[in-house]
Amino acid sequence: MSANLQAVVFDWAGTMIDFGSRAPVVALLKLFDGFDVPISEAEARADMGMAKRDHIAAILAQPRVAAAWAARYGKTPDVTDGDRLFARITPLMQPAARETAVLIPGAADVVRQLRGQGVKIGSCTGYTREMMADILPAAAAQGYTPDCLVCAGDTAFGRPSPLMLWKNMVELGVWPAAAVVKVDDAAVGIAEGRSAGTWTVGVAASGNSVGLSAEALAVLPVEERADRIASARAELLAAGAHVVIDTVADLPAVLTGFAYG
């Protein structure tokens, strides 16, 4: 990386808050249970990072889930079914997001350091603004308030399209894309960054692919913990990440090639 760094755009769950990106999984499991079509955690996590409406549609399109839906309702799931599910996700997401809205260690310090070097702080998420309502003040109370927030529904398309990231750049007044870094724990968020033309940094240990709280990850046997993080790292690199770190606390070390300001 060698450019004048103007902005870093962070994802939220699994990157800056909610170590393990657990809130969406809790909500999605409850959602599908409520429709008598239970899904597994792996099925819930497969398309993490998408706007929640798109995420639900992707889950319904998974062959096993589609077959289970057809067995329960006598037809394959369609757009109307996706709309019915999406209409019920926000009341499930809000308490789950509120309960997991804890900053990942080092997040606030990294933002403080970047701002001290004149870097603007953007953010985007697959959550809607309603879903973010309790997260924003909780993050602020812990020392993190981005300069810009773009939510699912704020642009015509969500990830992996570049539109949310480009909207951040417009709102922050930064260009070219090569002067921006996107930090994300999900493959679809890395694809967003590559589509937008920014540098991309994947976050492995705290993210969706490992999917464990910091406490649960810490108590794993050393080899199992290393294997899970290595698998997440490989997934993010395969998605196009320029570099992968364990958590956001490691970000400054990979930005050393940038000139600030």
N, C-alpha and C positions, 0 to 999 in steps of 0.2 A: 504494500500500500504506500503510494507516494503521491500526495495531492494536498491541497489546502482543505483540511477537514472543516466543513461548515455546519453539519448537523448529524446527529445520530437519532435514528427513529427506532424506538423499542416496541416490541410486542408487550403484552401484559401478562396473562396467566402463563406460568412456566418460565417466564423470562425475567419479569420484574416483581411479580407477586405470585402467591400460590405455588410454592415449591412442589413440583410434580404435576401441575396443571390438573388438580383433582376436582374442582368445582364443576366443570362441564360434564365430567363422567358421572358424578353423583346425580346431577340433574337428568341426564339422558337415560340412565338406568331406571330412574323413577318414572320418567315419561313413558318409556316403552312398556314397563311393567303395568302402568295404568291403562294401557291399551291391550293388555293380555298377550303381548308379544315380547317376552323378555329378550334382552340382548346381553352379550358379554362385554366386559371392560375392553377387550381387544377390538371388538366391533365398534364400540363407542369411540375409541381412540384412533381408528384407522384414518379418518379424514379430519383430524383435529386442526384447528386454525382457520377453517372456512367460516364464513358467515353462518350463523346457526341455522338459518333456513336452508342453505345449501348443504350444510352438514347433515341435517335430518334427511334431506333427499338422497344424499350419498349413502347413508345407512340403509334406507329403504331399498336402495338399488343393489345392496349386497345380496348375492344369491340365496344364502341361508335365511336372511331376514325376510326377503321377498317371498320365499316359500312358506315361512312361518306365518307371515301376514295373510297369504292366500289361504292357508289352512284354517286360519281363524275367521276370516271375513268372506271367503268364497271368491276372492278376486285378487289379482296382483295390485300392489299399492300404486296409486296415481298421484297427480298433482294435488287433487282435493284432499287426499289422505295426508300428504305432506303439510298442507295448510292447516288441517285439524291438529296435527301434532305441534306445529310451530306456534299455534295460538295458545298452547298450554305450557310452553317451555319457560317463558319469562317468570311466572310465579314460582317455578322450581329452581331456576337459575339464581334468582335474587338471594334467597337465604344461603344457598351453597356458596355463592361468590362472597357474600358478607362474612361467612365463617372462615373462609380461606384467604381473606384479603390481608395477608401478612407479607411485607416486603421480603424478598430474598436477601439474605445477608450480603452487605456490600453495595446494594443497589443505590441507596441514597448517597453514599460516599462517592460512587462513580459519577453520578449525575452532578454532584457538587464540584468534582474535579473537572469535568468537561466544561461546565459553565464558567469555571475560573479561567479556562483557556479560550473563552469566547465562542464555544460550540453551542448551537441551539439544540433543544431536546424535543423531538417529535414522538408521537406514539400512534399506533393503530391496533385494532382488535377485531376479532370475530364476534364480539359481544355487541348488542345493541346499546343505545344510550340508556334505555331503561335498566338493562342489566348492569350498567356501570354506575348507576345512581349511588349505591352504597360504597362502591370501591373507591371512587374518587376522593371523598373526604377521609376515608380510612388511610389511603396512601398519603394524602397530604399531611395527616397527623403524624405519619412516620417519616416525613421529610421528602416526599416525592410528589411534585406537581409538574407535569410536562408543559412545554410551551404550546403544544398543539395536541389535540385528541381527535382522531378520525375513527368512527365506529361503523360497524356493519349497518348498511342502509344509508350511509352518508354519501355513497357513490353508487353509480349504476350497477357496478359489479364489484364483488369482493375478491379475496385471494382465490386463485393465484394471479389475478389481473393486477397490474401495477397502479390502479387508480387511487386506492387509499394512500399509497406511498407518494404518488405524485401530488395528491391533494395536500399532504403534509408539506411537501416542498413548496407548493404555491403559497400556502398559509404562512410558512416560515420565511418565505422570500429567499430561498437558497437554490443555487444551480452552479455548475452542471451536476448531473446525477453522480458523477464520479467523485464529487466532494461530499457525498452522503454515505453513511453506513447504516444498513438495516440489521438489527439484532433480533433473532427469533429462534424459538425452540422447536418449531414444526416445519416439516418439509414444504408445506404449501406456503409458509411465510418466507422461506428461502427462495422459492420459485417467484414469489412476488418481487423480492429484491432484485433477482436476476432479470425479470421482465422489465423492471423500472430502470435498469442500468446502474444500480448502486453496488457498492461493496456489500457483501453479506457475511455476517458472523453467526454461526449456529451455536446454540447453547444446549449441551448434552445432558449433564447430570441433573439439572433442576427441571428438565422439560418433560414433554408429553411421552416420549418414547420410553424413558425409564419409568415415569409415572408413579413415583413414590415420594412421600413427604421426606423432608431432610432427616427426620428421626428414624423413619423406616429404612432409608437408604444407609444410614450410618451403622445400623446394627446388622446389616447383611454380612455374611462371610466375605473376606477381602477379595477372593477370586470371583465370587458371584457379582459383587459390586463392580469390580473392574470390567467383567464381561458385559454387564448391562450398559455401562457407560460407553464401552467400546462399540457396542452394537448401535447405540444412539448416535455416536460420532460418525460411524460408517453411513448411517441412513442420511444424515444431514450433508455429509460430503457428496453422497450420491445425488442428492437433490440440487447440488450446485454451490454449497457454501464455500466461500473462499478460504475460510478458516473456521475451526470449531473449538470452543472453550468449554470448560465444565459449567461455570456459572457466570453471571454478569460481573461478579467481583474480579474476574480475570480479564475483563475487557481492556483496561488500559495497556496491558502488556502487548496486545496485538495491534494497538493503534500507534505504535512508536514510529512507524514509517511516515505518518502524516505530519505535515506542517500545520500548525493551528492558526486560526484567524483568517 
